[in-house]
Each structure stands twice: as C-alpha cells, then as structure tokens.
Amino acid sequence: MTVIVRHDFQAGERRDRDWRMGQVIYCGGGARNPKIHKLFQIADVDSGLIRWVNTDLVTHILPMA
C-alpha cells in the first residue's frame, strides 16, 4: 500500500515540503498489542530513501489496485 505522511522535520533539514508519499515495506506492531501497527517502514517515492514513520503522522492510506 501507499501512504501519505505529514513531514516530521529532523534537525538540519530544509523546510521545503509539508508531506511525503511512500510505499509501505513493513508494518511494525506495538509491544502491548502486536496487531496494532505503530510504525511503518516506507520507501519514499521521490528520493527512494527508506524511512521509519510513526503511524500518527499518516494522513492517507492508498490501497493497491
């Protein structure tokens, strides 16, 4: 699936975009309930970078067709 994620600025990053789109590689569960996803590992579609994102930052989920 593809997700739209609010951009969480890291120290030293330029503030040139508000969101990113990524292809989900892996869904990580929480410690108390592994069925509830807390982290997504995504491949950024623009840069190709692999990132871990908190599910709280996900605004849209686009299912695969």
PDB file with one MODEL, atoms N, CA, C and O in Angstrom:
MODEL        1
ATOM      1  N   MET A   1       0.832  -1.176   0.000  1.00  0.00           N
ATOM      2  CA  MET A   1       0.000   0.000   0.000  1.00  0.00           C
ATOM      3  C   MET A   1       0.879   1.242   0.000  1.00  0.00           C
ATOM      4  O   MET A   1       2.062   1.184   0.336  1.00  0.00           O
ATOM      5  N   THR A   2       0.302   2.323  -0.369  1.00  0.00           N
ATOM      6  CA  THR A   2       0.993   3.611  -0.400  1.00  0.00           C
ATOM      7  C   THR A   2       0.373   4.509   0.659  1.00  0.00           C
ATOM      8  O   THR A   2      -0.843   4.500   0.851  1.00  0.00           O
ATOM      9  N   VAL A   3       1.203   5.281   1.344  1.00  0.00           N
ATOM     10  CA  VAL A   3       0.706   6.167   2.390  1.00  0.00           C
ATOM     11  C   VAL A   3       1.190   7.591   2.142  1.00  0.00           C
ATOM     12  O   VAL A   3       2.257   7.821   1.572  1.00  0.00           O
ATOM     13  N   ILE A   4       0.375   8.533   2.587  1.00  0.00           N
ATOM     14  CA  ILE A   4       0.743   9.945   2.602  1.00  0.00           C
ATOM     15  C   ILE A   4       1.056  10.286   4.055  1.00  0.00           C
ATOM     16  O   ILE A   4       0.251  10.026   4.949  1.00  0.00           O
ATOM     17  N   VAL A   5       2.235  10.871   4.281  1.00  0.00           N
ATOM     18  CA  VAL A   5       2.727  11.125   5.628  1.00  0.00           C
ATOM     19  C   VAL A   5       3.045  12.603   5.778  1.00  0.00           C
ATOM     20  O   VAL A   5       3.703  13.201   4.927  1.00  0.00           O
ATOM     21  N   ARG A   6       2.563  13.190   6.886  1.00  0.00           N
ATOM     22  CA  ARG A   6       2.977  14.559   7.209  1.00  0.00           C
ATOM     23  C   ARG A   6       4.474  14.553   7.432  1.00  0.00           C
ATOM     24  O   ARG A   6       5.011  13.628   8.043  1.00  0.00           O
ATOM     25  N   HIS A   7       5.142  15.562   6.950  1.00  0.00           N
ATOM     26  CA  HIS A   7       6.600  15.617   7.077  1.00  0.00           C
ATOM     27  C   HIS A   7       6.969  15.999   8.500  1.00  0.00           C
ATOM     28  O   HIS A   7       6.554  17.049   8.992  1.00  0.00           O
ATOM     29  N   ASP A   8       7.741  15.157   9.160  1.00  0.00           N
ATOM     30  CA  ASP A   8       8.253  15.421  10.508  1.00  0.00           C
ATOM     31  C   ASP A   8       9.689  15.890  10.342  1.00  0.00           C
ATOM     32  O   ASP A   8      10.582  15.084  10.082  1.00  0.00           O
ATOM     33  N   PHE A   9       9.912  17.176  10.491  1.00  0.00           N
ATOM     34  CA  PHE A   9      11.223  17.757  10.226  1.00  0.00           C
ATOM     35  C   PHE A   9      12.261  17.281  11.228  1.00  0.00           C
ATOM     36  O   PHE A   9      12.027  17.313  12.436  1.00  0.00           O
ATOM     37  N   GLN A  10      13.394  16.846  10.732  1.00  0.00           N
ATOM     38  CA  GLN A  10      14.527  16.451  11.552  1.00  0.00           C
ATOM     39  C   GLN A  10      15.475  17.651  11.681  1.00  0.00           C
ATOM     40  O   GLN A  10      15.397  18.593  10.893  1.00  0.00           O
ATOM     41  N   ALA A  11      16.339  17.614  12.642  1.00  0.00           N
ATOM     42  CA  ALA A  11      17.294  18.701  12.832  1.00  0.00           C
ATOM     43  C   ALA A  11      18.173  18.855  11.599  1.00  0.00           C
ATOM     44  O   ALA A  11      18.750  17.879  11.121  1.00  0.00           O
ATOM     45  N   GLY A  12      18.277  20.059  11.089  1.00  0.00           N
ATOM     46  CA  GLY A  12      19.127  20.338   9.940  1.00  0.00           C
ATOM     47  C   GLY A  12      18.457  20.172   8.588  1.00  0.00           C
ATOM     48  O   GLY A  12      19.065  20.487   7.565  1.00  0.00           O
ATOM     49  N   GLU A  13      17.207  19.682   8.552  1.00  0.00           N
ATOM     50  CA  GLU A  13      16.517  19.511   7.271  1.00  0.00           C
ATOM     51  C   GLU A  13      15.915  20.831   6.805  1.00  0.00           C
ATOM     52  O   GLU A  13      15.493  21.659   7.612  1.00  0.00           O
ATOM     53  N   ARG A  14      15.884  21.009   5.486  1.00  0.00           N
ATOM     54  CA  ARG A  14      15.228  22.183   4.912  1.00  0.00           C
ATOM     55  C   ARG A  14      13.719  22.010   5.021  1.00  0.00           C
ATOM     56  O   ARG A  14      13.211  20.893   4.925  1.00  0.00           O
ATOM     57  N   ARG A  15      13.020  23.085   5.218  1.00  0.00           N
ATOM     58  CA  ARG A  15      11.557  23.052   5.312  1.00  0.00           C
ATOM     59  C   ARG A  15      10.958  23.370   3.946  1.00  0.00           C
ATOM     60  O   ARG A  15      10.295  24.391   3.762  1.00  0.00           O
ATOM     61  N   ASP A  16      11.209  22.467   2.989  1.00  0.00           N
ATOM     62  CA  ASP A  16      10.760  22.722   1.622  1.00  0.00           C
ATOM     63  C   ASP A  16       9.533  21.912   1.223  1.00  0.00           C
ATOM     64  O   ASP A  16       9.030  22.075   0.112  1.00  0.00           O
ATOM     65  N   ARG A  17       9.033  21.032   2.114  1.00  0.00           N
ATOM     66  CA  ARG A  17       7.817  20.297   1.795  1.00  0.00           C
ATOM     67  C   ARG A  17       7.073  19.927   3.072  1.00  0.00           C
ATOM     68  O   ARG A  17       7.667  19.790   4.142  1.00  0.00           O
ATOM     69  N   ASP A  18       5.758  19.768   2.933  1.00  0.00           N
ATOM     70  CA  ASP A  18       4.905  19.515   4.088  1.00  0.00           C
ATOM     71  C   ASP A  18       4.521  18.052   4.242  1.00  0.00           C
ATOM     72  O   ASP A  18       4.098  17.637   5.320  1.00  0.00           O
ATOM     73  N   TRP A  19       4.662  17.264   3.183  1.00  0.00           N
ATOM     74  CA  TRP A  19       4.255  15.865   3.226  1.00  0.00           C
ATOM     75  C   TRP A  19       5.133  15.053   2.291  1.00  0.00           C
ATOM     76  O   TRP A  19       5.859  15.596   1.458  1.00  0.00           O
ATOM     77  N   ARG A  20       5.050  13.734   2.448  1.00  0.00           N
ATOM     78  CA  ARG A  20       5.766  12.817   1.558  1.00  0.00           C
ATOM     79  C   ARG A  20       4.857  11.627   1.270  1.00  0.00           C
ATOM     80  O   ARG A  20       3.923  11.349   2.021  1.00  0.00           O
ATOM     81  N   MET A  21       5.137  10.945   0.193  1.00  0.00           N
ATOM     82  CA  MET A  21       4.393   9.751  -0.171  1.00  0.00           C
ATOM     83  C   MET A  21       5.373   8.599  -0.195  1.00  0.00           C
ATOM     84  O   MET A  21       6.487   8.736  -0.700  1.00  0.00           O
ATOM     85  N   GLY A  22       4.960   7.452   0.353  1.00  0.00           N
ATOM     86  CA  GLY A  22       5.860   6.316   0.402  1.00  0.00           C
ATOM     87  C   GLY A  22       5.142   4.994   0.218  1.00  0.00           C
ATOM     88  O   GLY A  22       3.962   4.851   0.540  1.00  0.00           O
ATOM     89  N   GLN A  23       5.877   4.044  -0.302  1.00  0.00           N
ATOM     90  CA  GLN A  23       5.404   2.672  -0.457  1.00  0.00           C
ATOM     91  C   GLN A  23       5.759   1.912   0.817  1.00  0.00           C
ATOM     92  O   GLN A  23       6.919   1.894   1.229  1.00  0.00           O
ATOM     93  N   VAL A  24       4.761   1.286   1.441  1.00  0.00           N
ATOM     94  CA  VAL A  24       4.996   0.574   2.706  1.00  0.00           C
ATOM     95  C   VAL A  24       5.760  -0.715   2.429  1.00  0.00           C
ATOM     96  O   VAL A  24       5.372  -1.514   1.577  1.00  0.00           O
ATOM     97  N   ILE A  25       6.848  -0.899   3.162  1.00  0.00           N
ATOM     98  CA  ILE A  25       7.669  -2.105   3.062  1.00  0.00           C
ATOM     99  C   ILE A  25       7.337  -3.049   4.215  1.00  0.00           C
ATOM    100  O   ILE A  25       7.238  -4.262   4.027  1.00  0.00           O
ATOM    101  N   TYR A  26       7.166  -2.479   5.416  1.00  0.00           N
ATOM    102  CA  TYR A  26       6.957  -3.295   6.610  1.00  0.00           C
ATOM    103  C   TYR A  26       6.088  -2.525   7.597  1.00  0.00           C
ATOM    104  O   TYR A  26       6.218  -1.308   7.728  1.00  0.00           O
ATOM    105  N   CYS A  27       5.197  -3.238   8.295  1.00  0.00           N
ATOM    106  CA  CYS A  27       4.364  -2.663   9.345  1.00  0.00           C
ATOM    107  C   CYS A  27       4.789  -3.256  10.673  1.00  0.00           C
ATOM    108  O   CYS A  27       4.743  -4.472  10.858  1.00  0.00           O
ATOM    109  N   GLY A  28       5.203  -2.405  11.601  1.00  0.00           N
ATOM    110  CA  GLY A  28       5.659  -2.871  12.909  1.00  0.00           C
ATOM    111  C   GLY A  28       4.579  -2.718  13.955  1.00  0.00           C
ATOM    112  O   GLY A  28       3.936  -1.671  14.033  1.00  0.00           O
ATOM    113  N   GLY A  29       4.367  -3.750  14.765  1.00  0.00           N
ATOM    114  CA  GLY A  29       3.354  -3.727  15.810  1.00  0.00           C
ATOM    115  C   GLY A  29       3.883  -3.145  17.106  1.00  0.00           C
ATOM    116  O   GLY A  29       5.088  -2.972  17.294  1.00  0.00           O
ATOM    117  N   GLY A  30       2.947  -2.850  17.992  1.00  0.00           N
ATOM    118  CA  GLY A  30       3.306  -2.319  19.296  1.00  0.00           C
ATOM    119  C   GLY A  30       3.677  -3.434  20.264  1.00  0.00           C
ATOM    120  O   GLY A  30       3.426  -4.607  19.991  1.00  0.00           O
ATOM    121  N   ALA A  31       4.265  -3.073  21.377  1.00  0.00           N
ATOM    122  CA  ALA A  31       4.700  -4.053  22.367  1.00  0.00           C
ATOM    123  C   ALA A  31       3.515  -4.682  23.103  1.00  0.00           C
ATOM    124  O   ALA A  31       3.535  -5.874  23.412  1.00  0.00           O
ATOM    125  N   ARG A  32       2.503  -3.893  23.379  1.00  0.00           N
ATOM    126  CA  ARG A  32       1.351  -4.413  24.114  1.00  0.00           C
ATOM    127  C   ARG A  32       0.399  -5.198  23.230  1.00  0.00           C
ATOM    128  O   ARG A  32      -0.171  -6.200  23.660  1.00  0.00           O
ATOM    129  N   ASN A  33       0.228  -4.748  22.004  1.00  0.00           N
ATOM    130  CA  ASN A  33      -0.662  -5.439  21.080  1.00  0.00           C
ATOM    131  C   ASN A  33      -0.014  -5.448  19.699  1.00  0.00           C
ATOM    132  O   ASN A  33      -0.079  -4.445  18.989  1.00  0.00           O
ATOM    133  N   PRO A  34       0.605  -6.551  19.303  1.00  0.00           N
ATOM    134  CA  PRO A  34       1.321  -6.609  18.027  1.00  0.00           C
ATOM    135  C   PRO A  34       0.425  -6.456  16.800  1.00  0.00           C
ATOM    136  O   PRO A  34       0.923  -6.216  15.700  1.00  0.00           O
ATOM    137  N   LYS A  35      -0.894  -6.591  16.976  1.00  0.00           N
ATOM    138  CA  LYS A  35      -1.812  -6.453  15.842  1.00  0.00           C
ATOM    139  C   LYS A  35      -2.078  -4.989  15.495  1.00  0.00           C
ATOM    140  O   LYS A  35      -2.576  -4.693  14.409  1.00  0.00           O
ATOM    141  N   ILE A  36      -1.754  -4.083  16.398  1.00  0.00           N
ATOM    142  CA  ILE A  36      -1.933  -2.650  16.142  1.00  0.00           C
ATOM    143  C   ILE A  36      -0.599  -2.098  15.663  1.00  0.00           C
ATOM    144  O   ILE A  36       0.397  -2.146  16.385  1.00  0.00           O
ATOM    145  N   HIS A  37      -0.582  -1.573  14.441  1.00  0.00           N
ATOM    146  CA  HIS A  37       0.659  -1.065  13.853  1.00  0.00           C
ATOM    147  C   HIS A  37       1.016   0.292  14.448  1.00  0.00           C
ATOM    148  O   HIS A  37       0.181   1.195  14.510  1.00  0.00           O
ATOM    149  N   LYS A  38       2.261   0.422  14.881  1.00  0.00           N
ATOM    150  CA  LYS A  38       2.764   1.673  15.440  1.00  0.00           C
ATOM    151  C   LYS A  38       3.790   2.344  14.538  1.00  0.00           C
ATOM    152  O   LYS A  38       3.967   3.561  14.597  1.00  0.00           O
ATOM    153  N   LEU A  39       4.466   1.559  13.705  1.00  0.00           N
ATOM    154  CA  LEU A  39       5.486   2.087  12.809  1.00  0.00           C
ATOM    155  C   LEU A  39       5.332   1.475  11.424  1.00  0.00           C
ATOM    156  O   LEU A  39       5.016   0.293  11.283  1.00  0.00           O
ATOM    157  N   PHE A  40       5.558   2.289  10.416  1.00  0.00           N
ATOM    158  CA  PHE A  40       5.642   1.814   9.044  1.00  0.00           C
ATOM    159  C   PHE A  40       7.059   2.058   8.554  1.00  0.00           C
ATOM    160  O   PHE A  40       7.635   3.114   8.817  1.00  0.00           O
ATOM    161  N   GLN A  41       7.620   1.095   7.849  1.00  0.00           N
ATOM    162  CA  GLN A  41       8.869   1.321   7.133  1.00  0.00           C
ATOM    163  C   GLN A  41       8.456   1.594   5.696  1.00  0.00           C
ATOM    164  O   GLN A  41       7.817   0.756   5.059  1.00  0.00           O
ATOM    165  N   ILE A  42       8.817   2.759   5.189  1.00  0.00           N
ATOM    166  CA  ILE A  42       8.379   3.139   3.843  1.00  0.00           C
ATOM    167  C   ILE A  42       9.576   3.483   2.961  1.00  0.00           C
ATOM    168  O   ILE A  42      10.641   3.870   3.443  1.00  0.00           O
ATOM    169  N   ALA A  43       9.369   3.329   1.662  1.00  0.00           N
ATOM    170  CA  ALA A  43      10.329   3.790   0.663  1.00  0.00           C
ATOM    171  C   ALA A  43       9.744   5.062   0.067  1.00  0.00           C
ATOM    172  O   ALA A  43       8.699   5.019  -0.584  1.00  0.00           O
ATOM    173  N   ASP A  44      10.400   6.182   0.281  1.00  0.00           N
ATOM    174  CA  ASP A  44       9.949   7.470  -0.233  1.00  0.00           C
ATOM    175  C   ASP A  44       9.920   7.409  -1.754  1.00  0.00           C
ATOM    176  O   ASP A  44      10.918   7.044  -2.375  1.00  0.00           O
ATOM    177  N   VAL A  45       8.781   7.763  -2.367  1.00  0.00           N
ATOM    178  CA  VAL A  45       8.666   7.628  -3.817  1.00  0.00           C
ATOM    179  C   VAL A  45       9.490   8.670  -4.567  1.00  0.00           C
ATOM    180  O   VAL A  45       9.852   8.439  -5.720  1.00  0.00           O
ATOM    181  N   ASP A  46       9.798   9.814  -3.946  1.00  0.00           N
ATOM    182  CA  ASP A  46      10.588  10.841  -4.614  1.00  0.00           C
ATOM    183  C   ASP A  46      12.089  10.566  -4.549  1.00  0.00           C
ATOM    184  O   ASP A  46      12.794  10.656  -5.554  1.00  0.00           O
ATOM    185  N   SER A  47      12.562  10.231  -3.356  1.00  0.00           N
ATOM    186  CA  SER A  47      14.005  10.088  -3.170  1.00  0.00           C
ATOM    187  C   SER A  47      14.478   8.642  -3.123  1.00  0.00           C
ATOM    188  O   SER A  47      15.658   8.372  -3.350  1.00  0.00           O
ATOM    189  N   GLY A  48      13.574   7.704  -2.833  1.00  0.00           N
ATOM    190  CA  GLY A  48      13.961   6.310  -2.712  1.00  0.00           C
ATOM    191  C   GLY A  48      14.524   5.953  -1.344  1.00  0.00           C
ATOM    192  O   GLY A  48      14.887   4.801  -1.105  1.00  0.00           O
ATOM    193  N   LEU A  49      14.599   6.934  -0.438  1.00  0.00           N
ATOM    194  CA  LEU A  49      15.112   6.670   0.904  1.00  0.00           C
ATOM    195  C   LEU A  49      14.159   5.775   1.686  1.00  0.00           C
ATOM    196  O   LEU A  49      12.940   5.903   1.576  1.00  0.00           O
ATOM    197  N   ILE A  50      14.723   4.877   2.469  1.00  0.00           N
ATOM    198  CA  ILE A  50      13.942   4.020   3.346  1.00  0.00           C
ATOM    199  C   ILE A  50      13.854   4.717   4.697  1.00  0.00           C
ATOM    200  O   ILE A  50      14.874   5.103   5.269  1.00  0.00           O
ATOM    201  N   ARG A  51      12.629   4.880   5.210  1.00  0.00           N
ATOM    202  CA  ARG A  51      12.420   5.595   6.466  1.00  0.00           C
ATOM    203  C   ARG A  51      11.438   4.836   7.344  1.00  0.00           C
ATOM    204  O   ARG A  51      10.578   4.106   6.852  1.00  0.00           O
ATOM    205  N   TRP A  52      11.579   5.020   8.645  1.00  0.00           N
ATOM    206  CA  TRP A  52      10.581   4.566   9.596  1.00  0.00           C
ATOM    207  C   TRP A  52       9.716   5.777   9.922  1.00  0.00           C
ATOM    208  O   TRP A  52      10.239   6.854  10.210  1.00  0.00           O
ATOM    209  N   VAL A  53       8.398   5.608   9.880  1.00  0.00           N
ATOM    210  CA  VAL A  53       7.493   6.703  10.227  1.00  0.00           C
ATOM    211  C   VAL A  53       6.495   6.216  11.274  1.00  0.00           C
ATOM    212  O   VAL A  53       6.049   5.069  11.247  1.00  0.00           O
ATOM    213  N   ASN A  54       6.163   7.098  12.178  1.00  0.00           N
ATOM    214  CA  ASN A  54       5.162   6.819  13.195  1.00  0.00           C
ATOM    215  C   ASN A  54       3.792   6.866  12.524  1.00  0.00           C
ATOM    216  O   ASN A  54       3.543   7.737  11.690  1.00  0.00           O
ATOM    217  N   THR A  55       2.908   5.945  12.878  1.00  0.00           N
ATOM    218  CA  THR A  55       1.588   5.906  12.249  1.00  0.00           C
ATOM    219  C   THR A  55       0.747   7.134  12.591  1.00  0.00           C
ATOM    220  O   THR A  55      -0.230   7.414  11.897  1.00  0.00           O
ATOM    221  N   ASP A  56       1.099   7.865  13.634  1.00  0.00           N
ATOM    222  CA  ASP A  56       0.384   9.101  13.962  1.00  0.00           C
ATOM    223  C   ASP A  56       0.553  10.163  12.873  1.00  0.00           C
ATOM    224  O   ASP A  56      -0.279  11.062  12.752  1.00  0.00           O
ATOM    225  N   LEU A  57       1.620  10.066  12.083  1.00  0.00           N
ATOM    226  CA  LEU A  57       1.890  11.047  11.032  1.00  0.00           C
ATOM    227  C   LEU A  57       1.219  10.690   9.702  1.00  0.00           C
ATOM    228  O   LEU A  57       1.223  11.504   8.779  1.00  0.00           O
ATOM    229  N   VAL A  58       0.645   9.487   9.588  1.00  0.00           N
ATOM    230  CA  VAL A  58      -0.012   9.060   8.351  1.00  0.00           C
ATOM    231  C   VAL A  58      -1.360   9.754   8.231  1.00  0.00           C
ATOM    232  O   VAL A  58      -2.190   9.675   9.136  1.00  0.00           O
ATOM    233  N   THR A  59      -1.576  10.438   7.102  1.00  0.00           N
ATOM    234  CA  THR A  59      -2.851  11.133   6.887  1.00  0.00           C
ATOM    235  C   THR A  59      -3.762  10.388   5.937  1.00  0.00           C
ATOM    236  O   THR A  59      -4.983  10.477   6.068  1.00  0.00           O
ATOM    237  N   HIS A  60      -3.204   9.651   4.977  1.00  0.00           N
ATOM    238  CA  HIS A  60      -3.998   8.906   3.992  1.00  0.00           C
ATOM    239  C   HIS A  60      -3.343   7.557   3.726  1.00  0.00           C
ATOM    240  O   HIS A  60      -2.117   7.437   3.719  1.00  0.00           O
ATOM    241  N   ILE A  61      -4.175   6.548   3.508  1.00  0.00           N
ATOM    242  CA  ILE A  61      -3.702   5.233   3.088  1.00  0.00           C
ATOM    243  C   ILE A  61      -4.350   4.925   1.751  1.00  0.00           C
ATOM    244  O   ILE A  61      -5.575   4.933   1.625  1.00  0.00           O
ATOM    245  N   LEU A  62      -3.516   4.653   0.750  1.00  0.00           N
ATOM    246  CA  LEU A  62      -3.990   4.364  -0.599  1.00  0.00           C
ATOM    247  C   LEU A  62      -3.783   2.878  -0.877  1.00  0.00           C
ATOM    248  O   LEU A  62      -2.648   2.440  -1.063  1.00  0.00           O
ATOM    249  N   PRO A  63      -4.863   2.096  -0.908  1.00  0.00           N
ATOM    250  CA  PRO A  63      -4.699   0.662  -1.135  1.00  0.00           C
ATOM    251  C   PRO A  63      -4.225   0.376  -2.552  1.00  0.00           C
ATOM    252  O   PRO A  63      -4.450   1.158  -3.476  1.00  0.00           O
ATOM    253  N   MET A  64      -3.564  -0.767  -2.694  1.00  0.00           N
ATOM    254  CA  MET A  64      -3.104  -1.178  -4.020  1.00  0.00           C
ATOM    255  C   MET A  64      -4.297  -1.613  -4.859  1.00  0.00           C
ATOM    256  O   MET A  64      -5.245  -2.208  -4.346  1.00  0.00           O
ATOM    257  N   ALA A  65      -4.245  -1.316  -6.132  1.00  0.00           N
ATOM    258  CA  ALA A  65      -5.349  -1.675  -7.033  1.00  0.00           C
ATOM    259  C   ALA A  65      -5.215  -3.086  -7.538  1.00  0.00           C
ATOM    260  O   ALA A  65      -6.058  -3.550  -8.305  1.00  0.00           O
TER     261      ALA A  65
ENDMDL
END
